[in-house]
Amino acid sequence: MSRLKRKASTDEIVQKLKLVGDEERALFMIDRELAQRTFTLEREEAK
């Protein structure tokens, strides 16, 4: 995943957390959504 995509993903998560504040139910929903994400390691190409 490129740095820009990671940054966008991180920004999206931060915005969601700011939006829900201390609302426990919403925090659990975000947690459940994030738990379903999958990650793959990418090898850096030799330069």
C-alpha positions in Angstrom: 0.0 0.0 0.0 1.4 3.3 -0.9 2.1 6.0 1.6 -0.7 8.1 0.2 -3.2 5.3 0.6 -2.1 4.6 4.1 -2.3 8.3 5.0 -5.8 8.5 3.5 -6.9 5.4 5.4 -5.5 6.8 8.6 -7.2 10.2 8.1 -10.5 8.4 7.5 -10.2 6.5 10.7 -9.3 9.7 12.7 -12.3 11.5 11.2 -14.6 8.7 12.2 -13.3 8.7 15.7 -13.7 12.5 16.0 -17.2 12.3 14.7 -18.4 9.6 17.2 -16.6 11.1 20.2 -17.3 9.1 23.3 -20.4 7.3 21.9 -19.6 3.7 23.0 -21.9 2.0 20.5 -20.3 3.8 17.6 -16.8 3.0 18.8 -17.7 -0.7 18.9 -19.0 -0.4 15.4 -15.7 1.2 14.2 -13.7 -1.4 16.0 -15.7 -4.2 14.4 -15.2 -2.6 11.0 -11.4 -2.3 11.5 -11.1 -5.8 12.7 -12.5 -7.1 9.3 -9.8 -5.3 7.3 -7.0 -7.4 5.9 -3.5 -6.4 5.2 -0.9 -7.6 2.8 2.8 -7.0 3.0 4.3 -5.5 -0.1 7.9 -5.9 -1.0 9.7 -2.7 -1.9 11.1 -2.9 -5.5 14.8 -2.7 -5.8 16.0 0.6 -7.2 
